[in-house]
């Protein structure tokens, strides 16, 4: 492996994505039988946009898979960041079934870093930034893909910046690590009631600074509102 980025425990196996080799790999929990399940394909941009401007020449970019989650159907779902110049709307979610072939499950995303399923089979995708990284705007998004393919933006920007990971809690809330690129400023954000609110109008609260006594704060039930935002603030799209 060259750059294992995330992993999933699946029975007696560990399944991981290699962001450098663009591979989905499996190895036994005892370290035996390491093998590549599949390779996530590169893509060619026909009109790439660089910091220096647009180009009419085709440009091949790396896939850069970032996370693997297992669906209720038993298949693996893989998110991708995409390589430089981090084109907007070109990141995909791939599905890998028992045949080992990657097929596009959903597309049109930008710089995905994580995926998580809820108990009903809805898939939540995390965008590290909604624009190409080199533009400097690191507002991110949490996006829900329902089982019928319907897509809902749960939260975009409004304090969600360069988020790196998410998980679904036993309380059905979404927990997101936020500002993962800023030492000393990292946060854990809780997005409450994602099922019961209309698109792009969830509430969230700051739980704790990443790297401090976040567990203690959670056990004591402490939360902190983002500066300048009133309690029960709804966040428009």
C-alpha positions in Angstrom: 0.0 0.0 0.0 1.2 3.5 -0.7 -1.3 5.9 0.9 -4.1 4.1 2.8 -6.6 6.8 3.7 -9.5 5.1 5.5 -10.6 1.7 6.5 -13.7 -0.4 7.1 -13.9 -3.6 9.2 -15.9 -6.2 7.3 -16.1 -9.5 9.2 -12.6 -11.0 9.3 -11.3 -8.5 6.8 -10.1 -4.9 6.7 -11.2 -3.0 3.6 -9.3 0.2 2.8 -8.9 2.8 0.0 -5.4 3.7 -1.2 -5.5 7.4 -2.2 -2.1 7.2 -3.9 -2.6 4.0 -5.9 -6.3 4.6 -6.5 -7.1 1.1 -5.3 -9.7 -0.6 -3.0 -7.9 -3.2 -1.0 -8.8 -6.0 1.3 -6.6 -7.8 4.0 -7.4 -10.2 6.8 -7.5 -8.8 10.3 -4.4 -11.1 10.9 -2.5 -9.3 8.2 -2.9 -12.1 5.6 -4.1 -12.2 2.0 -3.6 -8.6 1.0 -5.2 -8.1 -2.4 -6.6 -5.3 -4.6 -10.3 -5.6 -5.1 -10.4 -3.0 -7.8 -8.9 0.2 -9.1 -10.8 3.5 -9.2 -10.4 5.0 -12.7 -8.8 8.2 -13.5 -10.7 10.7 -15.6 -9.8 13.1 -18.4 -10.9 16.7 -18.2 -11.8 18.2 -21.6 -11.7 21.9 -20.5 -9.7 22.0 -17.3 -9.5 25.2 -15.2 -6.2 25.9 -13.5 -5.1 28.8 -11.3 -3.6 30.3 -14.3 -6.8 30.1 -16.4 -8.8 27.6 -18.5 -7.1 25.3 -21.0 -8.5 23.7 -24.2 -6.1 20.7 -23.9 -7.3 17.5 -22.3 -5.8 16.8 -18.8 -5.9 13.5 -17.0 -6.4 13.6 -13.2 -6.0 11.1 -10.4 -9.1 9.5 -8.8 -7.8 9.9 -5.1 -10.3 7.7 -3.3 -10.8 8.9 0.3 -13.3 6.6 2.0 -15.2 3.3 1.8 -18.5 2.5 3.3 -20.6 -0.7 3.1 -24.2 -0.4 2.0 -27.2 -2.4 3.1 -26.9 -4.3 -0.3 -23.4 -5.6 0.7 -21.6 -3.5 -1.8 -18.8 -1.1 -1.1 -19.2 2.6 -1.8 -16.1 4.8 -2.4 -15.8 8.6 -2.3 -13.1 10.5 -4.3 -11.4 13.8 -3.7 -10.0 14.0 -7.3 -6.5 15.2 -8.1 -5.3 18.7 -9.1 -6.8 21.0 -10.3 -9.6 19.6 -8.1 -12.4 20.3 -10.7 -15.8 21.4 -9.3 -18.6 18.9 -9.9 -16.3 16.1 -11.1 -16.0 14.0 -7.9 -18.0 10.7 -7.9 -19.2 8.0 -5.6 -18.4 4.6 -6.9 -20.2 1.3 -6.1 -18.2 -1.9 -6.1 -20.4 -5.1 -6.0 -19.5 -8.7 -5.8 -18.0 -8.7 -9.3 -15.3 -6.2 -8.2 -16.1 -3.7 -10.9 -16.5 0.0 -10.0 -19.6 1.7 -11.4 -20.7 5.3 -10.8 -23.4 5.4 -8.1 -23.7 9.2 -7.9 -21.7 12.1 -9.4 -21.5 15.9 -9.6 -19.7 16.4 -6.3 -16.6 18.4 -5.4 -13.7 17.0 -3.3 -15.4 14.3 -1.2 -13.6 13.2 2.0 -16.1 10.8 3.7 -19.2 8.7 3.4 -21.6 7.2 5.9 -24.9 5.2 5.7 -27.8 5.6 8.1 -29.9 2.6 9.2 -32.4 3.3 6.5 -29.8 3.1 3.7 -29.5 6.8 3.0 -26.0 7.8 2.1 -24.3 11.0 3.5 -21.4 12.5 1.6 -19.0 15.1 2.9 -17.5 17.7 0.7 -14.2 19.1 1.9 -14.7 22.3 -0.2 -17.4 23.3 -2.6 -14.9 25.1 -4.9 -11.5 24.0 -6.2 -9.0 24.1 -3.3 -6.7 26.6 -5.0 -9.5 29.2 -5.0 -9.1 29.5 -1.2 -12.8 29.2 -0.2 -13.0 26.1 2.0 -16.8 26.1 2.7 -17.9 22.5 2.7 -21.1 20.6 2.5 -23.0 17.6 4.0 -25.1 16.0 1.3 -27.7 13.3 1.7 -28.4 10.8 -1.1 -31.6 9.0 -0.5 -32.2 5.4 -1.5 -34.2 6.6 -4.6 -31.3 8.9 -5.6 -32.9 12.1 -4.4 -30.2 14.5 -3.2 -30.5 17.0 -0.4 -28.0 19.4 0.9 -28.2 19.2 4.7 -25.6 21.9 5.4 -23.4 24.1 3.2 -21.0 26.7 4.5 -22.3 28.7 7.4 -19.4 27.6 9.6 -18.7 24.3 7.9 -15.2 24.7 6.6 -12.7 22.1 5.3 -14.6 19.2 7.1 -12.7 15.9 7.0 -15.0 13.2 8.4 -18.5 12.4 9.5 -20.5 9.7 11.2 -24.1 9.0 12.1 -24.7 8.8 15.8 -27.1 6.5 17.7 -29.2 9.6 18.2 -29.6 9.9 14.4 -27.5 13.2 14.5 -24.6 13.7 12.1 -21.3 14.4 13.7 -18.6 16.1 11.6 -15.0 17.0 12.2 -14.6 20.6 11.1 -11.6 22.8 10.1 -9.4 19.8 9.8 -6.6 21.8 8.2 -6.1 24.3 11.0 -4.0 23.3 14.1 -5.7 24.3 17.3 -8.9 25.4 15.6 -10.5 22.0 14.8 -14.0 21.3 15.9 -16.6 18.6 16.2 -20.0 19.7 14.9 -23.3 18.0 15.6 -26.0 18.4 13.0 -29.3 17.7 14.6 -32.6 16.4 13.2 -31.3 15.9 9.6 -34.4 13.8 8.7 -37.1 16.2 10.0 -36.1 19.5 8.3 -36.4 20.7 4.7 -33.4 20.9 2.4 -30.5 23.0 3.7 -32.1 24.1 7.0 -30.6 21.9 9.7 -29.4 23.2 13.0 -25.9 22.4 14.3 -24.0 23.1 17.4 -20.3 23.2 18.2 -19.5 20.4 20.6 -15.8 20.7 21.4 -12.5 21.7 20.1 -10.8 18.8 18.4 -7.9 17.5 20.4 -9.2 18.7 23.8 -11.4 17.0 26.3 -14.3 16.5 23.9 -15.4 13.2 25.5 -15.7 14.9 28.9 -17.7 17.7 27.4 -20.0 15.3 25.6 -20.5 13.3 28.8 -21.5 16.5 30.6 -23.9 17.4 27.8 -22.2 20.7 27.1 -22.6 22.4 23.7 -21.5 25.8 22.4 -23.2 27.9 19.8 -21.1 29.4 17.0 -20.2 33.0 17.7 -22.8 35.4 16.4 -25.5 32.8 15.7 -28.6 32.7 17.9 -29.9 29.6 19.4 -32.2 27.4 17.1 -30.8 29.3 14.1 -31.8 27.8 10.8 -29.2 27.8 8.1 -30.4 28.7 4.6 -28.8 27.2 1.6 
